[in-house]
Amino acid sequence: MKLATFLLGSGEPRVGVVDADAGRLLDLRAAAGRAGLDAAPFVSMLALMDAGERGLDTARALAERCRGDDGPTHALDAIRLLAPVPEPRQMRDGMSFPLHIRQSIRGMRRIAAGSDPAALAAIDAEPLPPLPDVYGQLPIYYITNRLTVGGPGDTVRWPRYSRLMDYELELGIFIGRTGADIPVSQAGRHIFGFTIFNDFSARDQQAREMPGWLGPAKGKSFDGGNVLGPWIVTPDEIGDPYALTMTARVNGETRSHGSSSGMLFSFEEMIAHMSQDETLHAGEFIGSGTVGNGCGLEQNRFLDHGDVVELEVERIGVLSNRVERPADRP
């Protein structure tokens, strides 16, 4: 299933099952009410995650029951999609793709070099640095701001303190079952579904922060900068999550083609690592890290005012956002 959070007119957020081919969406709470079923699992996506397999089974049954029915469904162009979980219970983001890591090291050095042509030429003439050993030893991740989430179609406002705005193409999962000390062999059962993550980044600010050894702060944390969507796809529709084509476009121009293959650690391994002596809760989000060539930092091509970024992941869909500089930016 494709599960979305949406607004109809000025109403409150609702949860639906998307039929992307038909361009329609089933309102699960309304469908449950019409069928005389408990609608509690469908008051929000978090409630559906908390309901576990029982909630998903009911959603599937309602979708099948309403197939070809004239209600309660809506055309996708008549509703507004929100982030599938507008306020995740936690957000963790990894660094899983070796090419991105190696190229980002060089990209950050270019930013630090400023406009010195000799220094930039010297950096570009060097071979890519080797992958630091730590990335192969354990899943590296940081915790990002769960309260700054945006959704499909949102305009992302450029932070005033930054001049180098970037997109990042990532695959992500939501946890659907709470647990701690989860073994790798059981971790797949905790994956509720998959979505696309655009980890917008203020690269110049990030370059200033990273020497402090505490990871990105204002380089990543600004309103609307963590964009998720367009919906969550359950594992049964994904198949092999480590063989998905991932594409980034800016203003219709393809900037990169990549694949979810080659992750240093699988999501199952990340879950097992993160849950050591720590409870992972249903409703938490985990990002894969950026796929190789999946951001402007790696290609030295940053965003401009008004650019439209489209991130596409096979079997999921397209996540599209426009970026704008604020008029009062210094």
TIROSE-323427 format. One line per field, with one value per residue (C-alpha): residue number from 1; residue in one letter; x, y, z. Coordinates in nm, 3 decimals, padded with zeros to 5 digits. Layout:
BEGIN
i <- NUM,...
aa <- A,...
east <- X,...
north <- Y,...
up <- Z,...
***
This chain:
BEGIN
i <- 1,2,3,4,5,6,7,8,9,10,11,12,13,14,15,16,17,18,19,20,21,22,23,24,25,26,27,28,29,30,31,32,33,34,35,36,37,38,39,40,41,42,43,44,45,46,47,48,49,50,51,52,53,54,55,56,57,58,59,60,61,62,63,64,65,66,67,68,69,70,71,72,73,74,75,76,77,78,79,80,81,82,83,84,85,86,87,88,89,90,91,92,93,94,95,96,97,98,99,100,101,102,103,104,105,106,107,108,109,110,111,112,113,114,115,116,117,118,119,120,121,122,123,124,125,126,127,128,129,130,131,132,133,134,135,136,137,138,139,140,141,142,143,144,145,146,147,148,149,150,151,152,153,154,155,156,157,158,159,160,161,162,163,164,165,166,167,168,169,170,171,172,173,174,175,176,177,178,179,180,181,182,183,184,185,186,187,188,189,190,191,192,193,194,195,196,197,198,199,200,201,202,203,204,205,206,207,208,209,210,211,212,213,214,215,216,217,218,219,220,221,222,223,224,225,226,227,228,229,230,231,232,233,234,235,236,237,238,239,240,241,242,243,244,245,246,247,248,249,250,251,252,253,254,255,256,257,258,259,260,261,262,263,264,265,266,267,268,269,270,271,272,273,274,275,276,277,278,279,280,281,282,283,284,285,286,287,288,289,290,291,292,293,294,295,296,297,298,299,300,301,302,303,304,305,306,307,308,309,310,311,312,313,314,315,316,317,318,319,320,321,322,323,324,325,326,327,328,329,330
aa <- M,K,L,A,T,F,L,L,G,S,G,E,P,R,V,G,V,V,D,A,D,A,G,R,L,L,D,L,R,A,A,A,G,R,A,G,L,D,A,A,P,F,V,S,M,L,A,L,M,D,A,G,E,R,G,L,D,T,A,R,A,L,A,E,R,C,R,G,D,D,G,P,T,H,A,L,D,A,I,R,L,L,A,P,V,P,E,P,R,Q,M,R,D,G,M,S,F,P,L,H,I,R,Q,S,I,R,G,M,R,R,I,A,A,G,S,D,P,A,A,L,A,A,I,D,A,E,P,L,P,P,L,P,D,V,Y,G,Q,L,P,I,Y,Y,I,T,N,R,L,T,V,G,G,P,G,D,T,V,R,W,P,R,Y,S,R,L,M,D,Y,E,L,E,L,G,I,F,I,G,R,T,G,A,D,I,P,V,S,Q,A,G,R,H,I,F,G,F,T,I,F,N,D,F,S,A,R,D,Q,Q,A,R,E,M,P,G,W,L,G,P,A,K,G,K,S,F,D,G,G,N,V,L,G,P,W,I,V,T,P,D,E,I,G,D,P,Y,A,L,T,M,T,A,R,V,N,G,E,T,R,S,H,G,S,S,S,G,M,L,F,S,F,E,E,M,I,A,H,M,S,Q,D,E,T,L,H,A,G,E,F,I,G,S,G,T,V,G,N,G,C,G,L,E,Q,N,R,F,L,D,H,G,D,V,V,E,L,E,V,E,R,I,G,V,L,S,N,R,V,E,R,P,A,D,R,P
east <- 00.000,00.087,-00.017,-00.043,-00.133,-00.345,-00.563,-00.900,-00.988,-00.941,-01.002,-00.767,-00.498,-00.631,-00.478,-00.545,-00.449,-00.319,-00.399,-00.128,-00.230,-00.587,-00.480,-00.710,-00.690,-00.918,-00.995,-00.941,-01.120,-01.427,-01.417,-01.393,-01.687,-01.897,-01.814,-01.901,-01.541,-01.324,-01.169,-00.916,-00.621,-00.682,-00.685,-00.318,-00.029,00.125,-00.198,-00.187,00.172,00.076,-00.205,00.052,-00.046,-00.409,-00.432,-00.258,-00.480,-00.789,-00.654,-00.593,-00.941,-01.099,-00.898,-01.010,-01.371,-01.378,-01.200,-01.406,-01.641,-01.730,-01.651,-01.504,-01.221,-01.069,-00.870,-00.507,-00.522,-00.812,-00.624,-00.296,-00.041,00.150,00.460,00.340,00.429,00.426,00.591,00.790,00.866,01.236,01.453,01.788,01.995,02.279,02.585,02.558,02.685,03.065,03.079,02.881,03.105,03.426,03.301,03.156,03.495,03.631,03.325,03.367,03.734,03.630,03.397,03.673,03.908,03.671,03.748,04.122,04.166,04.499,04.365,04.050,04.252,04.478,04.179,04.017,04.344,04.370,04.220,03.916,04.013,03.975,03.671,03.751,03.767,03.498,03.223,03.285,03.308,02.963,02.657,02.725,02.420,02.304,01.974,01.809,01.521,01.190,00.999,01.115,00.950,00.814,00.612,00.560,00.497,00.613,00.831,01.151,01.270,01.642,01.795,01.908,02.252,02.340,02.451,02.503,02.172,02.176,01.942,02.017,01.854,01.789,01.579,01.412,01.210,00.961,00.963,00.629,00.697,00.850,01.143,01.492,01.794,01.647,01.852,01.931,01.730,01.414,01.472,01.282,00.962,01.001,00.997,00.656,00.740,00.965,00.963,01.186,01.389,01.525,01.775,01.809,02.143,02.298,02.643,02.844,02.704,02.766,03.130,03.171,03.018,03.173,03.522,03.352,03.312,02.945,02.792,02.560,02.342,02.220,02.363,02.064,01.821,01.594,01.218,01.093,01.439,01.360,01.127,00.952,00.714,00.519,00.385,00.495,00.507,00.472,00.747,00.530,00.515,00.886,01.036,01.413,01.481,01.849,01.797,01.596,01.686,01.723,01.715,01.758,01.634,01.657,01.425,01.368,01.739,01.865,02.150,02.213,02.111,02.194,02.087,02.001,02.243,02.583,02.479,02.755,02.492,02.136,01.840,01.812,02.171,02.109,01.803,01.999,02.279,02.053,01.840,02.126,02.015,01.780,01.414,01.320,00.959,00.694,00.684,01.060,01.226,01.565,01.734,01.982,02.218,02.265,02.314,02.631,02.610,02.276,02.355,02.508,02.805,02.944,02.910,02.984,02.638,02.429,02.071,01.943,01.638,01.326,01.477,01.243,01.401,01.249,01.372,01.248,01.288,01.170,00.851,00.787,00.731,00.851,00.910,00.906,00.988,01.072,01.340,01.326,01.558,01.388,01.360,01.535,01.840,02.159
north <- 00.000,00.363,00.553,00.931,01.211,01.477,01.783,01.827,02.194,02.359,02.041,01.856,01.612,01.274,00.939,00.771,00.488,00.615,00.460,00.639,00.487,00.611,00.940,00.891,00.850,00.665,00.843,00.562,00.721,00.792,00.444,00.284,00.488,00.393,00.024,00.046,-00.024,00.136,00.446,00.505,00.358,00.614,00.942,00.991,00.801,00.761,00.603,00.362,00.272,00.215,-00.018,-00.251,-00.530,-00.511,-00.154,-00.235,-00.537,-00.322,-00.057,-00.320,-00.461,-00.116,-00.036,-00.359,-00.309,00.042,-00.047,00.092,00.259,00.626,00.711,00.807,00.880,01.202,01.293,01.354,01.693,01.790,01.737,01.861,01.599,01.657,01.479,01.123,01.178,01.555,01.515,01.190,01.066,01.080,01.135,00.968,01.004,00.777,00.787,00.469,00.530,00.524,00.741,01.019,01.013,01.030,01.300,01.505,01.519,01.683,01.906,02.039,02.110,02.312,02.523,02.580,02.692,02.974,03.146,03.073,02.936,02.767,02.589,02.478,02.349,02.153,01.992,01.897,01.746,01.506,01.155,01.099,01.036,00.682,00.595,00.661,00.329,00.423,00.413,00.044,-00.040,00.068,00.256,00.627,00.851,01.169,01.280,01.562,01.799,01.613,01.942,02.097,01.853,01.957,01.767,01.726,02.048,02.268,02.570,02.541,02.877,02.933,03.011,03.373,03.283,03.065,03.125,02.761,02.572,02.202,01.907,01.548,01.238,00.968,00.658,00.638,00.406,00.445,00.213,00.040,-00.170,-00.055,-00.256,-00.259,-00.483,-00.591,-00.860,-00.811,-01.124,-00.967,-00.603,-00.624,-00.689,-00.345,-00.159,-00.004,00.131,00.333,00.696,00.959,01.203,01.535,01.641,02.006,02.147,02.489,02.379,02.687,02.679,02.305,02.361,02.606,02.366,02.030,02.107,02.129,01.747,01.749,01.705,01.937,02.184,02.492,02.337,02.103,02.248,02.517,02.532,02.296,02.157,01.789,01.698,01.359,01.209,01.188,00.892,00.573,00.249,-00.073,-00.336,-00.579,-00.327,-00.241,-00.584,-00.556,-00.216,-00.246,-00.244,00.076,00.337,00.684,00.998,01.368,01.645,02.023,02.228,01.916,01.853,01.517,01.578,01.217,00.854,00.626,00.307,00.201,-00.089,-00.074,00.062,00.002,-00.118,-00.227,-00.073,-00.397,-00.357,00.008,-00.084,-00.349,-00.102,00.188,-00.028,-00.153,-00.070,00.189,00.158,00.243,00.358,00.315,00.641,00.700,00.781,00.655,00.797,00.602,00.891,01.046,00.820,00.874,01.189,01.262,01.619,01.938,01.925,01.626,01.801,02.158,02.264,02.433,02.557,02.895,03.094,02.941,02.602,02.304,01.985,01.649,01.336,01.007,00.660,00.355,00.195,00.497,00.804,01.163,01.419,01.774,02.103,02.459,02.657,03.032,03.286,03.515,03.873,04.003,03.778,03.982
up <- 00.000,-00.046,00.268,00.276,00.513,00.343,00.381,00.216,00.205,00.544,00.740,00.971,00.849,00.746,00.643,00.313,00.079,-00.255,-00.591,-00.787,-01.122,-01.084,-00.930,-00.633,-00.257,-00.013,00.314,00.566,00.861,00.649,00.497,00.842,00.967,00.667,00.726,01.094,01.200,01.465,01.308,01.588,01.392,01.117,01.307,01.212,01.056,01.401,01.524,01.229,01.314,01.676,01.563,01.406,01.170,01.279,01.153,00.825,00.767,00.820,00.583,00.316,00.361,00.334,00.022,-00.141,-00.032,-00.181,-00.504,-00.790,-00.541,-00.579,-00.219,00.014,-00.232,-00.363,-00.669,-00.581,-00.749,-00.520,-00.195,-00.047,00.046,00.369,00.492,00.557,00.924,00.985,01.327,01.358,01.707,01.622,01.314,01.261,00.946,00.838,00.613,00.412,00.058,00.011,-00.302,-00.136,00.171,-00.033,-00.268,00.017,00.187,-00.127,-00.158,00.194,00.124,-00.182,00.032,00.287,00.007,-00.082,-00.410,-00.419,-00.774,-00.705,-00.399,-00.583,-00.879,-00.645,-00.471,-00.802,-00.929,-00.636,-00.646,-00.428,-00.066,00.066,00.273,00.641,00.828,01.078,00.814,00.755,01.123,01.244,01.114,01.153,01.208,01.373,01.524,01.333,01.408,01.397,01.434,01.105,00.864,00.527,00.270,-00.104,-00.290,-00.002,-00.073,00.128,00.258,00.232,00.574,00.583,00.716,00.415,00.058,-00.047,-00.043,-00.136,-00.178,-00.073,-00.221,00.038,00.092,00.432,00.652,00.932,01.231,01.281,01.587,01.916,02.048,02.198,02.140,01.808,01.630,01.263,01.183,01.328,01.230,00.901,01.097,01.254,00.918,00.860,00.515,00.287,00.175,00.012,00.220,00.092,00.355,00.252,00.369,00.417,00.307,00.398,00.752,00.772,00.669,00.956,01.209,01.125,01.262,01.603,01.607,01.708,01.365,01.168,01.355,01.168,00.853,00.863,01.115,00.974,00.924,00.656,00.582,00.650,00.364,00.350,00.098,-00.112,00.088,00.267,00.069,00.265,00.225,00.029,-00.259,-00.249,-00.304,-00.269,-00.108,-00.197,-00.573,-00.630,-00.890,-00.737,-00.955,-00.880,-01.112,-01.080,-01.303,-01.512,-01.570,-01.449,-01.207,-01.105,-01.135,-00.846,-00.676,-00.323,-00.373,-00.210,00.131,00.384,00.631,00.559,00.737,00.932,01.052,01.133,01.341,01.530,01.603,01.703,01.932,02.147,02.502,02.351,02.261,01.904,01.890,01.626,01.431,01.425,01.093,00.972,00.662,00.454,00.398,00.056,-00.244,-00.447,-00.665,-00.500,-00.394,-00.529,-00.291,-00.480,-00.817,-00.706,-00.831,-00.566,-00.581,-00.698,-00.597,-00.752,-00.836,-00.832,-00.698,-00.788,-00.614,-00.754,-00.607,-00.796,-00.657,-00.435,-00.651,-00.684,-00.410,-00.549,-00.377,-00.474,-00.291,-00.240,-00.082,00.170,00.050,00.363,00.339,00.389
***
